[in-house]
């Protein structure tokens, strides 16, 4: 069994939490609370990787992710 450590982005909105995995294009989910969102993204990532593996596709895309801030004046 291969192990992957992947970056995720968690955003909170009025409906709960939205989570995406930028290293896997199109891999995202949501949850009504933080724990549910984390569990859901783990499932989404697992399914995404299983699908790629079944289609004999490369499992990982090399992608660097960083988080920063910018100042914007109005």
C-alpha positions as CSV (number, residue, x, y, z in Angstrom):
1,X,0.0,0.0,0.0
2,X,1.4,3.4,-1.0
3,X,1.1,6.4,1.2
4,X,0.5,10.0,0.0
5,X,0.8,13.2,1.8
6,X,-1.1,15.9,-0.1
7,X,-1.8,19.6,0.5
8,X,-5.5,20.6,0.9
9,X,-7.2,24.0,1.1
10,X,-10.0,24.4,3.5
11,X,-12.4,27.3,3.2
12,X,-15.3,28.1,5.5
13,X,-18.5,29.6,4.2
14,X,-22.1,30.0,5.4
15,X,-23.0,26.4,4.4
16,X,-20.0,24.8,6.1
17,X,-16.6,23.9,4.7
18,X,-15.3,23.6,1.2
19,X,-12.1,21.5,0.7
20,X,-9.9,21.0,-2.3
21,X,-6.7,19.2,-3.1
22,X,-4.7,21.4,-5.6
23,X,-2.3,18.6,-6.4
24,X,-5.2,16.6,-7.9
25,X,-7.1,18.8,-10.4
26,X,-10.8,18.6,-9.9
27,X,-10.6,16.9,-6.5
28,X,-12.8,18.7,-4.0
29,X,-15.7,18.2,-1.6
30,X,-17.5,19.9,1.2
31,X,-18.9,19.2,4.7
32,X,-21.2,20.8,7.1
33,X,-18.5,20.8,9.8
34,X,-14.7,20.7,9.8
35,X,-14.3,17.0,10.7
36,X,-16.9,15.9,8.0
37,X,-15.1,18.0,5.4
38,X,-11.7,16.4,6.2
39,X,-13.2,12.9,6.1
40,X,-14.9,13.7,2.8
41,X,-11.6,15.0,1.2
42,X,-9.8,11.9,2.3
43,X,-12.5,9.8,0.5
44,X,-12.4,12.0,-2.5
45,X,-8.6,11.8,-2.8
46,X,-8.7,8.0,-2.3
47,X,-11.3,7.7,-5.1
48,X,-9.5,10.1,-7.4
49,X,-6.2,8.1,-7.0
50,X,-8.0,4.7,-7.4
51,X,-9.6,5.9,-10.6
52,X,-6.3,7.1,-12.0
53,X,-4.6,3.8,-11.1
54,X,-7.4,1.8,-12.7
55,X,-6.9,3.9,-15.9
56,X,-3.2,3.4,-15.8
57,X,-2.6,7.1,-15.4
58,X,0.2,8.8,-13.4
59,X,-0.9,9.0,-9.8
60,X,0.7,12.3,-8.9
61,X,1.2,15.7,-10.5
62,X,4.2,17.6,-9.2
63,X,2.7,20.8,-7.9
64,X,4.0,23.2,-5.4
65,X,1.4,24.9,-3.2
66,X,2.0,27.9,-1.0
67,X,-0.3,30.2,0.8
68,X,0.3,33.9,1.1
69,X,-1.5,37.2,1.5
70,X,-1.6,40.4,-0.6
71,X,-2.7,43.9,0.3
72,X,-5.3,45.6,-1.8
73,X,-6.6,49.1,-1.4
74,X,-10.0,50.4,-2.5
